[in-house]
Amino acid sequence: MGKRENHGGKIMKRVLYSVCIGILALALTAGAAQDNKKKPERARPQHRTANVPAARPANTGRTMSAHRNVSAAQYRQRSYAKPRTSSNAVVKHNTGLRAVRERNLARNERMRERNFQRKQDFRARRDVAANRDRNVAVNRTRNFDANRERNVAMNRTRNADINRYRNANEFRGRNNVTINRNRNFAVNRTGNAAYYRRGNVRITNNWRGDAFRGQRYAAFRNYNRQWHDRSWWRSHYDRIIFVNNGWYYWNAGYWFPAWGYAPSVSYVYDGPIYAYNGWTPDRVTVDVQDQLARAGYYDGPIDGVLGPMTREAIAAFQAENGLAVTSAIDEPTLATLGIA
């Protein structure tokens, strides 16, 4: 009986030892797990946790070995070896850097060439603009000189032909004037004497007769000499010219004397002068003198001055052609002469 009690007491002691060892192993395992949680993921050592079996009374040696394993695993740390760098990796790394450097150098060279080409294009365009302006100026001067010489040559030839034709016509006209004057004097001496005796060929300054009715003689009927200073004439008429030592203003197809425009100016003829195409008074008078000379009514100078000889020739022409004798250049007279 006493042996059984001793044997049972030993078993209980073993069980108690096993239980204490298991509790201690669990406590150590829990503390190590808390320390691993505090460390970084990569630095946390990985170890195997031994499974502590339940207390086996029959196998005390196995339990002790498990305790030794747990204790050893708790203080075991993983050793990290320094990574070994191989020569091949270094060579590959240097090769990659060299390739990147060469690629950057090539790109920079391309950018440098592109910028240089852009500068060249900009300079070329700028030079083209500068050369164009310079060439325009040079060619303008050169063309002007060339055209002037060509125009001088052409005008010299043309003027020679025109002057030759004009001189021939003037010579022919002078001969015709002489011939026509003699013939007209012989044929029309009796008729012209009758006209002169009745006073129809007098130089007319009175436009109140019945012969001057109608719109074509309205300028002569309504004309009155007006005296104004230069500023008044300029403020009322925009076209005022100086012809034959006198000032004339343009109004409704006629030229009128601008009395007072220049105080010292006097006029040979005081009255309107009809002008076609806006021509000046002297040019219209030249055409009338030329036509009257061709018809044998005028043998004075063709000077564009509406003087007494020209007005007498106009009066004779008007009387012989059934016109109102105005002794002036009017629209019906120019139409009969074939000028207007």
Long-range contacts (C-beta under 8 A, 24 or more apart in sequence): 11-57, 14-57, 14-60, 15-55, 15-57, 17-60, 18-55, 18-56, 18-57, 18-60, 18-63, 19-55, 21-63, 21-64, 21-67, 22-52, 22-54, 22-55, 24-67, 25-50, 25-52, 25-66, 25-67, 25-70, 26-52, 28-70, 28-71, 28-74, 29-70, 29-74, 32-74, 45-76, 45-77, 45-78, 46-78, 47-73, 47-76, 47-78, 48-73, 49-73, 173-290, 173-293, 173-294, 176-294, 176-296, 177-293, 177-294, 177-296, 177-298, 177-299, 178-299, 179-296, 180-294, 180-295, 180-296, 181-296, 181-299, 183-296, 184-296, 184-297, 188-320, 191-320, 192-316, 192-320, 195-316, 195-319, 195-320, 200-315, 200-319, 200-325, 201-312, 201-315, 201-316, 201-319, 201-325, 202-315, 202-325, 202-327, 203-308, 203-311, 203-312, 203-315, 203-327, 204-315, 204-325, 204-326, 204-327, 204-328, 205-270, 205-271, 207-326, 209-324, 211-324, 211-325, 212-324, 212-326, 216-330, 216-331, 216-332, 217-324, 217-326, 217-330, 219-252, 219-253, 219-254, 219-272, 219-274, 220-271, 220-272, 220-326, 220-328, 220-330, 223-256, 223-271, 223-272, 225-257, 225-259, 225-270, 226-259, 226-260, 227-259, 227-260, 228-258, 228-259, 228-260, 228-261, 229-260, 229-261, 230-260, 230-261, 230-262, 232-260, 233-258, 233-260, 233-261, 241-280, 243-280, 243-281, 243-282, 243-304, 244-268, 244-281, 244-282, 244-304, 244-305, 248-273, 248-281, 250-275, 250-278, 255-280, 255-281, 268-305, 268-306, 268-307, 268-308, 269-306, 269-307, 269-311, 269-328, 271-328, 272-328, 272-330, 273-306, 273-328, 273-329, 274-329, 274-330, 274-331, 274-334, 274-340, 276-334, 276-339, 276-340, 281-306, 284-329, 284-334, 284-339, 285-310, 285-329, 287-339, 288-314, 288-329, 288-333, 288-334, 288-337, 288-339, 289-313, 291-337, 291-338, 291-339, 292-317, 292-337, 295-337
